């Protein structure tokens, strides 16, 4: 059973940095990638960054140039380095493991963890 645990969130001033960590303490079959999502109050959870097992990355336009995703699919760990944080980055951040198929694209396959809260003050 996959159990994702996110950490590293906190309160930071605009312009500051945080590094989020994600560890999967369970077992899972093939992993095609890992990703970070965020959800702010009143909004749906959406994809922030993704890294494939081959190391290819993808970022939402809102975080390009500021956030960097890294990870080790073999160890089921992922990190999100967040620089130049803005108040609009305030959200609960979640990670997940991904599977890929041409028919469905990238799909999160694990149950969601508790997430880690990031608050950016202006």
Secondary structure, DSSP 8 states (H G I E B T S, - for coil): ---EEEE--EEEETT--EEEEEEE-S--S---EEEEEEE-TTS--EEEEEEETTS-EEE-TTTTTTEEEEEEGGGTEEEEEE-S--GGG-EEEEEEEEEEETTTEEEE-S-----EEEEEE-
